[in-house]
Amino acid sequence: MDKSRQVISELISVGITEHDALVIADCIITRKSCSWVNTDPVDDKIIKDLSDLIKKNEYGIMVKVDPLPTRSKFIWDVKIL
């Protein structure tokens, strides 16, 4: 399994949707920051599990997710550390 597929699988295993996992994995592999908006639901447990995974694997990124409750959307922001 190549590095990209491995990272995507790990992200999906903690509850990240496939679309979000693809973008986050791309940020990790290319070492580029990225932001996007979507409607895939995210909760505190997913964010905590994602944070734990990032630390465990030393991915060197920071992920911030801000809800837009009036529009049922989430703003994702991935920064390279």
C-alpha positions in Angstrom: 0.0 0.0 0.0 1.5 3.3 -1.0 1.9 6.2 1.6 -1.1 8.1 0.3 -3.6 5.2 0.5 -2.2 4.3 3.9 -2.8 7.8 5.2 -6.3 7.9 3.7 -7.2 4.6 5.3 -6.0 5.8 8.7 -8.1 9.0 8.4 -11.2 7.2 7.3 -10.7 4.7 10.2 -11.2 7.6 12.7 -14.4 8.8 11.1 -13.2 11.3 8.5 -15.2 11.1 5.3 -13.5 9.9 2.2 -13.6 13.4 0.5 -12.0 15.1 3.6 -9.5 12.2 4.0 -8.3 12.7 0.4 -7.7 16.4 0.9 -6.0 16.0 4.3 -3.8 13.2 3.0 -2.8 15.4 0.0 -1.8 18.1 2.5 0.3 15.6 4.5 2.0 14.2 1.4 2.6 17.4 -0.5 3.3 19.5 2.7 0.9 22.2 1.5 -1.8 24.0 3.5 -5.4 23.9 2.3 -8.9 25.1 3.2 -12.3 23.9 2.0 -16.0 23.9 2.9 -18.4 21.0 2.8 -21.5 19.6 4.4 -20.2 16.3 5.7 -21.0 16.2 9.5 -18.1 16.4 12.0 -18.3 16.1 15.7 -16.0 16.5 18.7 -15.1 12.8 18.9 -14.0 12.8 15.2 -11.9 15.9 15.8 -10.3 14.4 18.9 -9.6 11.1 17.2 -8.1 13.0 14.2 -5.9 15.0 16.5 -4.7 11.9 18.3 -3.9 10.2 14.9 -2.0 13.3 13.7 0.1 13.3 16.9 0.7 9.5 16.9 1.9 9.5 13.3 3.8 12.9 13.6 2.1 14.2 10.4 3.2 17.8 11.2 -0.1 19.4 10.5 -2.8 21.3 12.4 -6.5 20.8 11.5 -9.2 23.3 12.4 -12.8 22.7 11.7 -15.3 25.5 12.2 -19.1 24.9 11.8 -21.4 27.3 9.9 -24.6 26.3 11.7 -26.8 28.6 9.7 -25.7 26.9 6.5 -25.1 23.3 7.8 -21.6 23.5 6.5 -18.1 23.1 7.9 -14.9 25.1 7.1 -11.8 22.9 7.2 -8.4 24.5 7.5 -5.2 22.4 7.4 -1.9 24.1 8.2 1.5 22.7 7.8 3.6 23.1 11.0 
